[in-house]
Amino acid sequence: MPNFTKLEALIYSEKRCAEALQMQREVSEYISDMFLAYFGDKWASLPGKIVSAAKSRVPADKQPILFS
């Protein structure tokens, strides 16, 4: 476990924090896509929020191929 002796050591630059947030978004999207692929045969029972998030990242002309 990290051990900080000075509080200043806990503060990072705005750029580094933004990079960490972007990485978190990308990893979350990747994990979500992996679960979506794994449970794809249960498409009709997936929560609407998951389905709409996946469809928002796929062009409309490709959706029938991927989501049918």
C-alpha positions as CSV (number, residue, x, y, z in Angstrom):
1,M,0.0,0.0,0.0
2,P,1.4,3.5,-0.9
3,N,2.7,5.4,2.1
4,F,2.7,9.2,1.7
5,T,4.5,11.3,4.3
6,K,3.6,14.6,2.8
7,L,0.1,15.6,1.5
8,E,1.7,17.4,-1.5
9,A,2.6,14.0,-2.8
10,L,-1.1,13.2,-3.2
11,I,-1.7,16.0,-5.7
12,Y,-1.1,15.5,-9.3
13,S,-1.2,17.8,-12.3
14,E,-4.5,18.5,-14.1
15,K,-3.1,16.8,-17.2
16,R,-2.2,13.6,-15.4
17,C,-5.6,13.5,-13.7
18,A,-7.3,14.0,-17.1
19,E,-5.2,11.2,-18.6
20,A,-6.2,8.9,-15.7
21,L,-9.9,9.6,-16.3
22,Q,-9.6,9.0,-20.0
23,M,-7.9,5.6,-19.3
24,Q,-10.7,4.7,-16.9
25,R,-13.3,5.5,-19.5
26,E,-11.5,3.4,-22.1
27,V,-11.0,0.4,-19.8
28,S,-14.6,0.6,-18.7
29,E,-15.8,0.6,-22.3
30,Y,-13.5,-2.3,-23.1
31,I,-14.8,-4.4,-20.2
32,S,-18.4,-3.5,-21.1
33,D,-17.8,-4.6,-24.7
34,M,-16.2,-7.9,-23.5
35,F,-19.3,-8.7,-21.4
36,L,-21.6,-7.6,-24.2
37,A,-19.8,-10.1,-26.5
38,Y,-19.9,-12.8,-24.0
39,F,-23.7,-12.4,-23.3
40,G,-24.6,-11.4,-26.8
41,D,-26.8,-14.5,-27.2
42,K,-29.0,-12.9,-24.5
43,W,-29.3,-9.6,-26.4
44,A,-33.1,-9.3,-25.8
45,S,-32.7,-9.4,-22.0
46,L,-29.7,-7.0,-21.7
47,P,-30.5,-3.7,-19.9
48,G,-31.4,-0.9,-22.3
49,K,-28.6,1.3,-21.0
50,I,-26.0,-1.2,-22.1
51,V,-27.6,-1.7,-25.5
52,S,-27.9,2.0,-26.2
53,A,-24.3,2.6,-25.1
54,A,-23.1,-0.1,-27.5
55,K,-25.3,1.2,-30.4
56,S,-24.0,4.8,-29.8
57,R,-20.5,3.7,-30.7
58,V,-21.4,1.8,-33.9
59,P,-22.4,3.5,-37.1
60,A,-26.1,3.0,-38.0
61,D,-25.3,1.1,-41.2
62,K,-23.3,-1.5,-39.3
63,Q,-25.8,-2.0,-36.5
64,P,-27.9,-4.6,-38.3
65,I,-24.8,-6.7,-38.9
66,L,-23.6,-6.6,-35.3
67,F,-26.8,-6.5,-33.4
68,S,-29.1,-8.9,-35.3
